[in-house]
Each structure stands twice: as C-alpha cells, then as structure tokens.
Amino acid sequence: MRNSGSDMSVYVLVGRVDCPHCSSAMGLLRDSRIAVQYYSLNDSKWVLDLFKKSGIKTVPQIWDAEGNHIGGYTELKTLLKGD
C-alpha cells in the first residue's frame, strides 16, 4: 500500500519519546506523505492506561486511517515499502 499524498488519510502512532523504532516509523509515514496523529506514552496518561488495559507492551503501535491495527515499525515498513 502506498499513499500518493493526494488523500489526507491520518494514521495514528502511539510511541515513546526515547524510542528509535517510533522515530523510524514517523519517518516512514512522513516520507510516504501520510499524515500522522502522534500520542506519546510519556505524556498521555489515558493512552498509557489504554495500553495497560489492552495488554499492549511494545511501541510503536500504529493504526491506519480506517482504524485497522497495523502493528509496529516492521509491519509498517512491510506495508509501505513491500519489504
């Protein structure tokens, strides 16, 4: 899946400030001209609580514009680059 940049779909990325994979995922999305809504576990208590309740333990976690869970950096890279 590649985004031509003509539609402004917004992906959601939840990560941490000090996470290199989170930074890499943000870079992939920006390079693909996909708008990103970023939530930091460092700053968003409600997101941290949601992660704890859902059992999610790793970041980044990424959802597409339709709300489908993509996964982490590796899954995003595969989706966008076909690797």
mmCIF file of the N, C-alpha and C atoms, coordinates in Angstrom:
data_MODEL
# 
_entry.id   MODEL 
# 
loop_
_atom_site.group_PDB 
_atom_site.id 
_atom_site.type_symbol 
_atom_site.label_atom_id 
_atom_site.label_alt_id 
_atom_site.label_comp_id 
_atom_site.label_asym_id 
_atom_site.label_entity_id 
_atom_site.label_seq_id 
_atom_site.pdbx_PDB_ins_code 
_atom_site.Cartn_x 
_atom_site.Cartn_y 
_atom_site.Cartn_z 
_atom_site.occupancy 
_atom_site.B_iso_or_equiv 
_atom_site.pdbx_formal_charge 
_atom_site.auth_seq_id 
_atom_site.auth_comp_id 
_atom_site.auth_asym_id 
_atom_site.auth_atom_id 
_atom_site.pdbx_PDB_model_num 
ATOM 1   N N  . MET A 1 1  ? 0.837  -1.172 0.000  1.00 0.00 ? 1  MET A N  1 
ATOM 2   C CA . MET A 1 1  ? 0.000  0.000  0.000  1.00 0.00 ? 1  MET A CA 1 
ATOM 3   C C  . MET A 1 1  ? 0.879  1.230  0.000  1.00 0.00 ? 1  MET A C  1 
ATOM 4   N N  . ARG A 1 2  ? 0.659  2.091  -0.916 1.00 0.00 ? 2  ARG A N  1 
ATOM 5   C CA . ARG A 1 2  ? 1.382  3.352  -0.952 1.00 0.00 ? 2  ARG A CA 1 
ATOM 6   C C  . ARG A 1 2  ? 0.375  4.477  -1.005 1.00 0.00 ? 2  ARG A C  1 
ATOM 7   N N  . ASN A 1 3  ? 0.728  5.571  -0.386 1.00 0.00 ? 3  ASN A N  1 
ATOM 8   C CA . ASN A 1 3  ? -0.144 6.724  -0.366 1.00 0.00 ? 3  ASN A CA 1 
ATOM 9   C C  . ASN A 1 3  ? 0.408  7.740  -1.334 1.00 0.00 ? 3  ASN A C  1 
ATOM 10  N N  . SER A 1 4  ? -0.405 8.162  -2.268 1.00 0.00 ? 4  SER A N  1 
ATOM 11  C CA . SER A 1 4  ? 0.056  9.097  -3.291 1.00 0.00 ? 4  SER A CA 1 
ATOM 12  C C  . SER A 1 4  ? 0.219  10.498 -2.747 1.00 0.00 ? 4  SER A C  1 
ATOM 13  N N  . GLY A 1 5  ? -0.293 10.732 -1.553 1.00 0.00 ? 5  GLY A N  1 
ATOM 14  C CA . GLY A 1 5  ? -0.227 12.062 -0.995 1.00 0.00 ? 5  GLY A CA 1 
ATOM 15  C C  . GLY A 1 5  ? -1.435 12.897 -1.383 1.00 0.00 ? 5  GLY A C  1 
ATOM 16  N N  . SER A 1 6  ? -2.257 12.402 -2.300 1.00 0.00 ? 6  SER A N  1 
ATOM 17  C CA . SER A 1 6  ? -3.401 13.178 -2.744 1.00 0.00 ? 6  SER A CA 1 
ATOM 18  C C  . SER A 1 6  ? -4.552 13.106 -1.742 1.00 0.00 ? 6  SER A C  1 
ATOM 19  N N  . ASP A 1 7  ? -4.669 11.999 -1.015 1.00 0.00 ? 7  ASP A N  1 
ATOM 20  C CA . ASP A 1 7  ? -5.685 11.958 0.022  1.00 0.00 ? 7  ASP A CA 1 
ATOM 21  C C  . ASP A 1 7  ? -4.988 12.127 1.360  1.00 0.00 ? 7  ASP A C  1 
ATOM 22  N N  . MET A 1 8  ? -5.647 12.806 2.263  1.00 0.00 ? 8  MET A N  1 
ATOM 23  C CA . MET A 1 8  ? -5.016 13.118 3.540  1.00 0.00 ? 8  MET A CA 1 
ATOM 24  C C  . MET A 1 8  ? -5.487 12.160 4.620  1.00 0.00 ? 8  MET A C  1 
ATOM 25  N N  . SER A 1 9  ? -5.245 10.876 4.427  1.00 0.00 ? 9  SER A N  1 
ATOM 26  C CA . SER A 1 9  ? -5.580 9.917  5.460  1.00 0.00 ? 9  SER A CA 1 
ATOM 27  C C  . SER A 1 9  ? -4.652 10.143 6.644  1.00 0.00 ? 9  SER A C  1 
ATOM 28  N N  . VAL A 1 10 ? -5.188 9.950  7.825  1.00 0.00 ? 10 VAL A N  1 
ATOM 29  C CA . VAL A 1 10 ? -4.412 10.180 9.035  1.00 0.00 ? 10 VAL A CA 1 
ATOM 30  C C  . VAL A 1 10 ? -4.219 8.855  9.755  1.00 0.00 ? 10 VAL A C  1 
ATOM 31  N N  . TYR A 1 11 ? -2.975 8.488  9.951  1.00 0.00 ? 11 TYR A N  1 
ATOM 32  C CA . TYR A 1 11 ? -2.636 7.307  10.720 1.00 0.00 ? 11 TYR A CA 1 
ATOM 33  C C  . TYR A 1 11 ? -2.418 7.737  12.167 1.00 0.00 ? 11 TYR A C  1 
ATOM 34  N N  . VAL A 1 12 ? -2.580 6.800  13.082 1.00 0.00 ? 12 VAL A N  1 
ATOM 35  C CA . VAL A 1 12 ? -2.324 7.053  14.495 1.00 0.00 ? 12 VAL A CA 1 
ATOM 36  C C  . VAL A 1 12 ? -1.108 6.241  14.902 1.00 0.00 ? 12 VAL A C  1 
ATOM 37  N N  . LEU A 1 13 ? -0.164 6.909  15.542 1.00 0.00 ? 13 LEU A N  1 
ATOM 38  C CA . LEU A 1 13 ? 1.038  6.250  16.041 1.00 0.00 ? 13 LEU A CA 1 
ATOM 39  C C  . LEU A 1 13 ? 1.146  6.540  17.528 1.00 0.00 ? 13 LEU A C  1 
ATOM 40  N N  . VAL A 1 14 ? 1.268  5.492  18.320 1.00 0.00 ? 14 VAL A N  1 
ATOM 41  C CA . VAL A 1 14 ? 1.496  5.625  19.752 1.00 0.00 ? 14 VAL A CA 1 
ATOM 42  C C  . VAL A 1 14 ? 2.912  5.158  20.019 1.00 0.00 ? 14 VAL A C  1 
ATOM 43  N N  . GLY A 1 15 ? 3.676  6.007  20.701 1.00 0.00 ? 15 GLY A N  1 
ATOM 44  C CA . GLY A 1 15 ? 5.065  5.663  20.956 1.00 0.00 ? 15 GLY A CA 1 
ATOM 45  C C  . GLY A 1 15 ? 5.601  6.317  22.210 1.00 0.00 ? 15 GLY A C  1 
ATOM 46  N N  . ARG A 1 16 ? 6.913  6.320  22.295 1.00 0.00 ? 16 ARG A N  1 
ATOM 47  C CA . ARG A 1 16 ? 7.630  6.976  23.393 1.00 0.00 ? 16 ARG A CA 1 
ATOM 48  C C  . ARG A 1 16 ? 8.669  7.905  22.788 1.00 0.00 ? 16 ARG A C  1 
ATOM 49  N N  . VAL A 1 17 ? 8.962  8.963  23.505 1.00 0.00 ? 17 VAL A N  1 
ATOM 50  C CA . VAL A 1 17 ? 9.917  9.960  23.035 1.00 0.00 ? 17 VAL A CA 1 
ATOM 51  C C  . VAL A 1 17 ? 11.285 9.343  22.762 1.00 0.00 ? 17 VAL A C  1 
ATOM 52  N N  . ASP A 1 18 ? 11.724 8.428  23.607 1.00 0.00 ? 18 ASP A N  1 
ATOM 53  C CA . ASP A 1 18 ? 13.075 7.863  23.524 1.00 0.00 ? 18 ASP A CA 1 
ATOM 54  C C  . ASP A 1 18 ? 13.150 6.570  22.708 1.00 0.00 ? 18 ASP A C  1 
ATOM 55  N N  . CYS A 1 19 ? 12.158 6.307  21.865 1.00 0.00 ? 19 CYS A N  1 
ATOM 56  C CA . CYS A 1 19 ? 12.073 5.047  21.127 1.00 0.00 ? 19 CYS A CA 1 
ATOM 57  C C  . CYS A 1 19 ? 12.573 5.212  19.692 1.00 0.00 ? 19 CYS A C  1 
ATOM 58  N N  . PRO A 1 20 ? 13.700 4.579  19.329 1.00 0.00 ? 20 PRO A N  1 
ATOM 59  C CA . PRO A 1 20 ? 14.217 4.713  17.967 1.00 0.00 ? 20 PRO A CA 1 
ATOM 60  C C  . PRO A 1 20 ? 13.283 4.139  16.900 1.00 0.00 ? 20 PRO A C  1 
ATOM 61  N N  . HIS A 1 21 ? 12.584 3.052  17.199 1.00 0.00 ? 21 HIS A N  1 
ATOM 62  C CA . HIS A 1 21 ? 11.642 2.490  16.222 1.00 0.00 ? 21 HIS A CA 1 
ATOM 63  C C  . HIS A 1 21 ? 10.447 3.419  16.004 1.00 0.00 ? 21 HIS A C  1 
ATOM 64  N N  . CYS A 1 22 ? 10.065 4.146  17.042 1.00 0.00 ? 22 CYS A N  1 
ATOM 65  C CA . CYS A 1 22 ? 8.978  5.126  16.905 1.00 0.00 ? 22 CYS A CA 1 
ATOM 66  C C  . CYS A 1 22 ? 9.402  6.246  15.963 1.00 0.00 ? 22 CYS A C  1 
ATOM 67  N N  . SER A 1 23 ? 10.622 6.725  16.134 1.00 0.00 ? 23 SER A N  1 
ATOM 68  C CA . SER A 1 23 ? 11.150 7.772  15.246 1.00 0.00 ? 23 SER A CA 1 
ATOM 69  C C  . SER A 1 23 ? 11.238 7.270  13.814 1.00 0.00 ? 23 SER A C  1 
ATOM 70  N N  . SER A 1 24 ? 11.678 6.044  13.638 1.00 0.00 ? 24 SER A N  1 
ATOM 71  C CA . SER A 1 24 ? 11.773 5.464  12.293 1.00 0.00 ? 24 SER A CA 1 
ATOM 72  C C  . SER A 1 24 ? 10.396 5.321  11.657 1.00 0.00 ? 24 SER A C  1 
ATOM 73  N N  . ALA A 1 25 ? 9.410  4.903  12.439 1.00 0.00 ? 25 ALA A N  1 
ATOM 74  C CA . ALA A 1 25 ? 8.047  4.770  11.923 1.00 0.00 ? 25 ALA A CA 1 
ATOM 75  C C  . ALA A 1 25 ? 7.490  6.131  11.517 1.00 0.00 ? 25 ALA A C  1 
ATOM 76  N N  . MET A 1 26 ? 7.737  7.151  12.327 1.00 0.00 ? 26 MET A N  1 
ATOM 77  C CA . MET A 1 26 ? 7.295  8.509  11.970 1.00 0.00 ? 26 MET A CA 1 
ATOM 78  C C  . MET A 1 26 ? 7.936  8.939  10.658 1.00 0.00 ? 26 MET A C  1 
ATOM 79  N N  . GLY A 1 27 ? 9.216  8.642  10.492 1.00 0.00 ? 27 GLY A N  1 
ATOM 80  C CA . GLY A 1 27 ? 9.915  8.988  9.258  1.00 0.00 ? 27 GLY A CA 1 
ATOM 81  C C  . GLY A 1 27 ? 9.322  8.286  8.047  1.00 0.00 ? 27 GLY A C  1 
ATOM 82  N N  . LEU A 1 28 ? 9.002  7.003  8.183  1.00 0.00 ? 28 LEU A N  1 
ATOM 83  C CA . LEU A 1 28 ? 8.382  6.259  7.075  1.00 0.00 ? 28 LEU A CA 1 
ATOM 84  C C  . LEU A 1 28 ? 7.042  6.869  6.674  1.00 0.00 ? 28 LEU A C  1 
ATOM 85  N N  . LEU A 1 29 ? 6.248  7.213  7.664  1.00 0.00 ? 29 LEU A N  1 
ATOM 86  C CA . LEU A 1 29 ? 4.943  7.802  7.370  1.00 0.00 ? 29 LEU A CA 1 
ATOM 87  C C  . LEU A 1 29 ? 5.093  9.159  6.692  1.00 0.00 ? 29 LEU A C  1 
ATOM 88  N N  . ARG A 1 30 ? 5.991  9.964  7.198  1.00 0.00 ? 30 ARG A N  1 
ATOM 89  C CA . ARG A 1 30 ? 6.209  11.284 6.587  1.00 0.00 ? 30 ARG A CA 1 
ATOM 90  C C  . ARG A 1 30 ? 6.762  11.155 5.175  1.00 0.00 ? 30 ARG A C  1 
ATOM 91  N N  . ASP A 1 31 ? 7.710  10.243 4.976  1.00 0.00 ? 31 ASP A N  1 
ATOM 92  C CA . ASP A 1 31 ? 8.267  10.020 3.633  1.00 0.00 ? 31 ASP A CA 1 
ATOM 93  C C  . ASP A 1 31 ? 7.197  9.548  2.656  1.00 0.00 ? 31 ASP A C  1 
ATOM 94  N N  . SER A 1 32 ? 6.195  8.850  3.167  1.00 0.00 ? 32 SER A N  1 
ATOM 95  C CA . SER A 1 32 ? 5.095  8.359  2.337  1.00 0.00 ? 32 SER A CA 1 
ATOM 96  C C  . SER A 1 32 ? 3.964  9.380  2.229  1.00 0.00 ? 32 SER A C  1 
ATOM 97  N N  . ARG A 1 33 ? 4.194  10.547 2.795  1.00 0.00 ? 33 ARG A N  1 
ATOM 98  C CA . ARG A 1 33 ? 3.210  11.648 2.777  1.00 0.00 ? 33 ARG A CA 1 
ATOM 99  C C  . ARG A 1 33 ? 1.886  11.253 3.414  1.00 0.00 ? 33 ARG A C  1 
ATOM 100 N N  . ILE A 1 34 ? 1.999  10.534 4.507  1.00 0.00 ? 34 ILE A N  1 
ATOM 101 C CA . ILE A 1 34 ? 0.823  10.143 5.278  1.00 0.00 ? 34 ILE A CA 1 
ATOM 102 C C  . ILE A 1 34 ? 0.806  10.989 6.541  1.00 0.00 ? 34 ILE A C  1 
ATOM 103 N N  . ALA A 1 35 ? -0.303 11.660 6.774  1.00 0.00 ? 35 ALA A N  1 
ATOM 104 C CA . ALA A 1 35 ? -0.448 12.468 7.980  1.00 0.00 ? 35 ALA A CA 1 
ATOM 105 C C  . ALA A 1 35 ? -0.496 11.548 9.199  1.00 0.00 ? 35 ALA A C  1 
ATOM 106 N N  . VAL A 1 36 ? 0.090  12.019 10.298 1.00 0.00 ? 36 VAL A N  1 
ATOM 107 C CA . VAL A 1 36 ? 0.205  11.200 11.500 1.00 0.00 ? 36 VAL A CA 1 
ATOM 108 C C  . VAL A 1 36 ? -0.325 11.967 12.705 1.00 0.00 ? 36 VAL A C  1 
ATOM 109 N N  . GLN A 1 37 ? -1.157 11.295 13.489 1.00 0.00 ? 37 GLN A N  1 
ATOM 110 C CA . GLN A 1 37 ? -1.539 11.811 14.800 1.00 0.00 ? 37 GLN A CA 1 
ATOM 111 C C  . GLN A 1 37 ? -0.719 11.010 15.799 1.00 0.00 ? 37 GLN A C  1 
ATOM 112 N N  . TYR A 1 38 ? 0.179  11.674 16.522 1.00 0.00 ? 38 TYR A N  1 
ATOM 113 C CA . TYR A 1 38 ? 1.108  11.003 17.427 1.00 0.00 ? 38 TYR A CA 1 
ATOM 114 C C  . TYR A 1 38 ? 0.651  11.161 18.870 1.00 0.00 ? 38 TYR A C  1 
ATOM 115 N N  . TYR A 1 39 ? 0.677  10.063 19.597 1.00 0.00 ? 39 TYR A N  1 
ATOM 116 C CA . TYR A 1 39 ? 0.398  10.080 21.029 1.00 0.00 ? 39 TYR A CA 1 
ATOM 117 C C  . TYR A 1 39 ? 1.595  9.471  21.743 1.00 0.00 ? 39 TYR A C  1 
ATOM 118 N N  . SER A 1 40 ? 2.101  10.177 22.726 1.00 0.00 ? 40 SER A N  1 
ATOM 119 C CA . SER A 1 40 ? 3.258  9.707  23.479 1.00 0.00 ? 40 SER A CA 1 
ATOM 120 C C  . SER A 1 40 ? 2.816  9.078  24.792 1.00 0.00 ? 40 SER A C  1 
ATOM 121 N N  . LEU A 1 41 ? 3.345  7.899  25.070 1.00 0.00 ? 41 LEU A N  1 
ATOM 122 C CA . LEU A 1 41 ? 3.078  7.277  26.365 1.00 0.00 ? 41 LEU A CA 1 
ATOM 123 C C  . LEU A 1 41 ? 3.707  8.090  27.487 1.00 0.00 ? 41 LEU A C  1 
ATOM 124 N N  . ASN A 1 42 ? 4.701  8.922  27.146 1.00 0.00 ? 42 ASN A N  1 
ATOM 125 C CA . ASN A 1 42 ? 5.342  9.769  28.140 1.00 0.00 ? 42 ASN A CA 1 
ATOM 126 C C  . ASN A 1 42 ? 4.402  10.880 28.621 1.00 0.00 ? 42 ASN A C  1 
ATOM 127 N N  . ASP A 1 43 ? 3.485  11.316 27.744 1.00 0.00 ? 43 ASP A N  1 
ATOM 128 C CA . ASP A 1 43 ? 2.669  12.497 28.035 1.00 0.00 ? 43 ASP A CA 1 
ATOM 129 C C  . ASP A 1 43 ? 1.178  12.226 28.153 1.00 0.00 ? 43 ASP A C  1 
ATOM 130 N N  . SER A 1 44 ? 0.711  11.106 27.679 1.00 0.00 ? 44 SER A N  1 
ATOM 131 C CA . SER A 1 44 ? -0.728 10.841 27.613 1.00 0.00 ? 44 SER A CA 1 
ATOM 132 C C  . SER A 1 44 ? -1.104 9.724  28.579 1.00 0.00 ? 44 SER A C  1 
ATOM 133 N N  . LYS A 1 45 ? -1.575 10.116 29.764 1.00 0.00 ? 45 LYS A N  1 
ATOM 134 C CA . LYS A 1 45 ? -1.942 9.120  30.768 1.00 0.00 ? 45 LYS A CA 1 
ATOM 135 C C  . LYS A 1 45 ? -3.056 8.208  30.262 1.00 0.00 ? 45 LYS A C  1 
ATOM 136 N N  . TRP A 1 46 ? -4.022 8.767  29.540 1.00 0.00 ? 46 TRP A N  1 
ATOM 137 C CA . TRP A 1 46 ? -5.136 7.943  29.057 1.00 0.00 ? 46 TRP A CA 1 
ATOM 138 C C  . TRP A 1 46 ? -4.661 6.895  28.061 1.00 0.00 ? 46 TRP A C  1 
ATOM 139 N N  . VAL A 1 47 ? -3.639 7.231  27.257 1.00 0.00 ? 47 VAL A N  1 
ATOM 140 C CA . VAL A 1 47 ? -3.099 6.256  26.299 1.00 0.00 ? 47 VAL A CA 1 
ATOM 141 C C  . VAL A 1 47 ? -2.343 5.168  27.054 1.00 0.00 ? 47 VAL A C  1 
ATOM 142 N N  . LEU A 1 48 ? -1.569 5.561  28.047 1.00 0.00 ? 48 LEU A N  1 
ATOM 143 C CA . LEU A 1 48 ? -0.844 4.588  28.869 1.00 0.00 ? 48 LEU A CA 1 
ATOM 144 C C  . LEU A 1 48 ? -1.827 3.648  29.564 1.00 0.00 ? 48 LEU A C  1 
ATOM 145 N N  . ASP A 1 49 ? -2.910 4.199  30.101 1.00 0.00 ? 49 ASP A N  1 
ATOM 146 C CA . ASP A 1 49 ? -3.940 3.367  30.742 1.00 0.00 ? 49 ASP A CA 1 
ATOM 147 C C  . ASP A 1 49 ? -4.572 2.400  29.740 1.00 0.00 ? 49 ASP A C  1 
ATOM 148 N N  . LEU A 1 50 ? -4.843 2.886  28.538 1.00 0.00 ? 50 LEU A N  1 
ATOM 149 C CA . LEU A 1 50 ? -5.415 2.042  27.485 1.00 0.00 ? 50 LEU A CA 1 
ATOM 150 C C  . LEU A 1 50 ? -4.471 0.893  27.137 1.00 0.00 ? 50 LEU A C  1 
ATOM 151 N N  . PHE A 1 51 ? -3.182 1.198  27.024 1.00 0.00 ? 51 PHE A N  1 
ATOM 152 C CA . PHE A 1 51 ? -2.188 0.162  26.732 1.00 0.00 ? 51 PHE A CA 1 
ATOM 153 C C  . PHE A 1 51 ? -2.180 -0.890 27.832 1.00 0.00 ? 51 PHE A C  1 
ATOM 154 N N  . LYS A 1 52 ? -2.192 -0.451 29.080 1.00 0.00 ? 52 LYS A N  1 
ATOM 155 C CA . LYS A 1 52 ? -2.173 -1.394 30.200 1.00 0.00 ? 52 LYS A CA 1 
ATOM 156 C C  . LYS A 1 52 ? -3.407 -2.295 30.184 1.00 0.00 ? 52 LYS A C  1 
ATOM 157 N N  . LYS A 1 53 ? -4.574 -1.708 29.934 1.00 0.00 ? 53 LYS A N  1 
ATOM 158 C CA . LYS A 1 53 ? -5.820 -2.484 29.923 1.00 0.00 ? 53 LYS A CA 1 
ATOM 159 C C  . LYS A 1 53 ? -5.877 -3.459 28.758 1.00 0.00 ? 53 LYS A C  1 
ATOM 160 N N  . SER A 1 54 ? -5.297 -3.084 27.628 1.00 0.00 ? 54 SER A N  1 
ATOM 161 C CA . SER A 1 54 ? -5.365 -3.937 26.436 1.00 0.00 ? 54 SER A CA 1 
ATOM 162 C C  . SER A 1 54 ? -4.258 -4.982 26.388 1.00 0.00 ? 54 SER A C  1 
ATOM 163 N N  . GLY A 1 55 ? -3.255 -4.826 27.247 1.00 0.00 ? 55 GLY A N  1 
ATOM 164 C CA . GLY A 1 55 ? -2.156 -5.779 27.263 1.00 0.00 ? 55 GLY A CA 1 
ATOM 165 C C  . GLY A 1 55 ? -1.052 -5.477 26.259 1.00 0.00 ? 55 GLY A C  1 
ATOM 166 N N  . ILE A 1 56 ? -1.157 -4.348 25.567 1.00 0.00 ? 56 ILE A N  1 
ATOM 167 C CA . ILE A 1 56 ? -0.103 -3.959 24.621 1.00 0.00 ? 56 ILE A CA 1 
ATOM 168 C C  . ILE A 1 56 ? 1.131  -3.566 25.420 1.00 0.00 ? 56 ILE A C  1 
ATOM 169 N N  . LYS A 1 57 ? 2.291  -4.087 25.020 1.00 0.00 ? 57 LYS A N  1 
ATOM 170 C CA . LYS A 1 57 ? 3.507  -3.845 25.789 1.00 0.00 ? 57 LYS A CA 1 
ATOM 171 C C  . LYS A 1 57 ? 4.620  -3.174 24.995 1.00 0.00 ? 57 LYS A C  1 
ATOM 172 N N  . THR A 1 58 ? 4.502  -3.101 23.683 1.00 0.00 ? 58 THR A N  1 
ATOM 173 C CA . THR A 1 58 ? 5.594  -2.559 22.874 1.00 0.00 ? 58 THR A CA 1 
ATOM 174 C C  . THR A 1 58 ? 5.137  -1.352 22.061 1.00 0.00 ? 58 THR A C  1 
ATOM 175 N N  . VAL A 1 59 ? 6.083  -0.513 21.746 1.00 0.00 ? 59 VAL A N  1 
ATOM 176 C CA . VAL A 1 59 ? 5.848  0.640  20.872 1.00 0.00 ? 59 VAL A CA 1 
ATOM 177 C C  . VAL A 1 59 ? 6.887  0.618  19.774 1.00 0.00 ? 59 VAL A C  1 
ATOM 178 N N  . PRO A 1 60 ? 6.573  1.194  18.640 1.00 0.00 ? 60 PRO A N  1 
ATOM 179 C CA . PRO A 1 60 ? 5.345  1.901  18.336 1.00 0.00 ? 60 PRO A CA 1 
ATOM 180 C C  . PRO A 1 60 ? 4.196  0.944  18.049 1.00 0.00 ? 60 PRO A C  1 
ATOM 181 N N  . GLN A 1 61 ? 2.993  1.468  18.181 1.00 0.00 ? 61 GLN A N  1 
ATOM 182 C CA . GLN A 1 61 ? 1.782  0.792  17.729 1.00 0.00 ? 61 GLN A CA 1 
ATOM 183 C C  . GLN A 1 61 ? 1.114  1.741  16.753 1.00 0.00 ? 61 GLN A C  1 
ATOM 184 N N  . ILE A 1 62 ? 0.698  1.217  15.602 1.00 0.00 ? 62 ILE A N  1 
ATOM 185 C CA . ILE A 1 62 ? 0.219  2.060  14.510 1.00 0.00 ? 62 ILE A CA 1 
ATOM 186 C C  . ILE A 1 62 ? -1.118 1.535  14.003 1.00 0.00 ? 62 ILE A C  1 
ATOM 187 N N  . TRP A 1 63 ? -2.040 2.474  13.738 1.00 0.00 ? 63 TRP A N  1 
ATOM 188 C CA . TRP A 1 63 ? -3.336 2.181  13.148 1.00 0.00 ? 63 TRP A CA 1 
ATOM 189 C C  . TRP A 1 63 ? -3.481 3.001  11.881 1.00 0.00 ? 63 TRP A C  1 
ATOM 190 N N  . ASP A 1 64 ? -4.138 2.424  10.865 1.00 0.00 ? 64 ASP A N  1 
ATOM 191 C CA . ASP A 1 64 ? -4.343 3.167  9.619  1.00 0.00 ? 64 ASP A CA 1 
ATOM 192 C C  . ASP A 1 64 ? -5.560 4.080  9.738  1.00 0.00 ? 64 ASP A C  1 
ATOM 193 N N  . ALA A 1 65 ? -5.864 4.793  8.669  1.00 0.00 ? 65 ALA A N  1 
ATOM 194 C CA . ALA A 1 65 ? -6.937 5.788  8.676  1.00 0.00 ? 65 ALA A CA 1 
ATOM 195 C C  . ALA A 1 65 ? -8.314 5.175  8.907  1.00 0.00 ? 65 ALA A C  1 
ATOM 196 N N  . GLU A 1 66 ? -8.462 3.889  8.624  1.00 0.00 ? 66 GLU A N  1 
ATOM 197 C CA . GLU A 1 66 ? -9.738 3.208  8.840  1.00 0.00 ? 66 GLU A CA 1 
ATOM 198 C C  . GLU A 1 66 ? -9.827 2.576  10.226 1.00 0.00 ? 66 GLU A C  1 
ATOM 199 N N  . GLY A 1 67 ? -8.785 2.722  11.019 1.00 0.00 ? 67 GLY A N  1 
ATOM 200 C CA . GLY A 1 67 ? -8.773 2.163  12.364 1.00 0.00 ? 67 GLY A CA 1 
ATOM 201 C C  . GLY A 1 67 ? -8.247 0.751  12.453 1.00 0.00 ? 67 GLY A C  1 
ATOM 202 N N  . ASN A 1 68 ? -7.700 0.232  11.360 1.00 0.00 ? 68 ASN A N  1 
ATOM 203 C CA . ASN A 1 68 ? -7.118 -1.112 11.366 1.00 0.00 ? 68 ASN A CA 1 
ATOM 204 C C  . ASN A 1 68 ? -5.743 -1.075 12.021 1.00 0.00 ? 68 ASN A C  1 
ATOM 205 N N  . HIS A 1 69 ? -5.515 -1.990 12.937 1.00 0.00 ? 69 HIS A N  1 
ATOM 206 C CA . HIS A 1 69 ? -4.227 -2.057 13.617 1.00 0.00 ? 69 HIS A CA 1 
ATOM 207 C C  . HIS A 1 69 ? -3.184 -2.632 12.671 1.00 0.00 ? 69 HIS A C  1 
ATOM 208 N N  . ILE A 1 70 ? -2.130 -1.886 12.436 1.00 0.00 ? 70 ILE A N  1 
ATOM 209 C CA . ILE A 1 70 ? -1.038 -2.329 11.562 1.00 0.00 ? 70 ILE A CA 1 
ATOM 210 C C  . ILE A 1 70 ? -0.027 -3.131 12.356 1.00 0.00 ? 70 ILE A C  1 
ATOM 211 N N  . GLY A 1 71 ? 0.306  -2.672 13.532 1.00 0.00 ? 71 GLY A N  1 
ATOM 212 C CA . GLY A 1 71 ? 1.338  -3.300 14.348 1.00 0.00 ? 71 GLY A CA 1 
ATOM 213 C C  . GLY A 1 71 ? 2.413  -2.288 14.660 1.00 0.00 ? 71 GLY A C  1 
ATOM 214 N N  . GLY A 1 72 ? 3.661  -2.730 14.561 1.00 0.00 ? 72 GLY A N  1 
ATOM 215 C CA . GLY A 1 72 ? 4.791  -1.874 14.873 1.00 0.00 ? 72 GLY A CA 1 
ATOM 216 C C  . GLY A 1 72 ? 5.549  -1.422 13.643 1.00 0.00 ? 72 GLY A C  1 
ATOM 217 N N  . TYR A 1 73 ? 6.792  -1.026 13.875 1.00 0.00 ? 73 TYR A N  1 
ATOM 218 C CA . TYR A 1 73 ? 7.630  -0.487 12.806 1.00 0.00 ? 73 TYR A CA 1 
ATOM 219 C C  . TYR A 1 73 ? 7.824  -1.487 11.666 1.00 0.00 ? 73 TYR A C  1 
ATOM 220 N N  . THR A 1 74 ? 8.143  -2.731 11.996 1.00 0.00 ? 74 THR A N  1 
ATOM 221 C CA . THR A 1 74 ? 8.417  -3.739 10.968 1.00 0.00 ? 74 THR A CA 1 
ATOM 222 C C  . THR A 1 74 ? 7.204  -3.962 10.075 1.00 0.00 ? 74 THR A C  1 
ATOM 223 N N  . GLU A 1 75 ? 6.029  -4.054 10.672 1.00 0.00 ? 75 GLU A N  1 
ATOM 224 C CA . GLU A 1 75 ? 4.808  -4.257 9.893  1.00 0.00 ? 75 GLU A CA 1 
ATOM 225 C C  . GLU A 1 75 ? 4.503  -3.042 9.017  1.00 0.00 ? 75 GLU A C  1 
ATOM 226 N N  . LEU A 1 76 ? 4.732  -1.848 9.556  1.00 0.00 ? 76 LEU A N  1 
ATOM 227 C CA . LEU A 1 76 ? 4.520  -0.626 8.776  1.00 0.00 ? 76 LEU A CA 1 
ATOM 228 C C  . LEU A 1 76 ? 5.465  -0.574 7.588  1.00 0.00 ? 76 LEU A C  1 
ATOM 229 N N  . LYS A 1 77 ? 6.722  -0.901 7.825  1.00 0.00 ? 77 LYS A N  1 
ATOM 230 C CA . LYS A 1 77 ? 7.714  -0.889 6.749  1.00 0.00 ? 77 LYS A CA 1 
ATOM 231 C C  . LYS A 1 77 ? 7.318  -1.868 5.646  1.00 0.00 ? 77 LYS A C  1 
ATOM 232 N N  . THR A 1 78 ? 6.894  -3.054 6.025  1.00 0.00 ? 78 THR A N  1 
ATOM 233 C CA . THR A 1 78 ? 6.447  -4.052 5.049  1.00 0.00 ? 78 THR A CA 1 
ATOM 234 C C  . THR A 1 78 ? 5.251  -3.536 4.258  1.00 0.00 ? 78 THR A C  1 
ATOM 235 N N  . LEU A 1 79 ? 4.312  -2.927 4.944  1.00 0.00 ? 79 LEU A N  1 
ATOM 236 C CA . LEU A 1 79 ? 3.112  -2.411 4.294  1.00 0.00 ? 79 LEU A CA 1 
ATOM 237 C C  . LEU A 1 79 ? 3.435  -1.301 3.296  1.00 0.00 ? 79 LEU A C  1 
ATOM 238 N N  . LEU A 1 80 ? 4.284  -0.370 3.693  1.00 0.00 ? 80 LEU A N  1 
ATOM 239 C CA . LEU A 1 80 ? 4.565  0.797  2.853  1.00 0.00 ? 80 LEU A CA 1 
ATOM 240 C C  . LEU A 1 80 ? 5.609  0.544  1.776  1.00 0.00 ? 80 LEU A C  1 
ATOM 241 N N  . LYS A 1 81 ? 6.593  -0.272 2.096  1.00 0.00 ? 81 LYS A N  1 
ATOM 242 C CA . LYS A 1 81 ? 7.701  -0.475 1.166  1.00 0.00 ? 81 LYS A CA 1 
ATOM 243 C C  . LYS A 1 81 ? 7.655  -1.819 0.458  1.00 0.00 ? 81 LYS A C  1 
ATOM 244 N N  . GLY A 1 82 ? 6.823  -2.719 0.952  1.00 0.00 ? 82 GLY A N  1 
ATOM 245 C CA . GLY A 1 82 ? 6.738  -4.040 0.343  1.00 0.00 ? 82 GLY A CA 1 
ATOM 246 C C  . GLY A 1 82 ? 7.937  -4.914 0.642  1.00 0.00 ? 82 GLY A C  1 
ATOM 247 N N  . ASP A 1 83 ? 8.668  -4.611 1.728  1.00 0.00 ? 83 ASP A N  1 
ATOM 248 C CA . ASP A 1 83 ? 9.850  -5.411 2.102  1.00 0.00 ? 83 ASP A CA 1 
ATOM 249 C C  . ASP A 1 83 ? 9.436  -6.693 2.782  1.00 0.00 ? 83 ASP A C  1 
# 
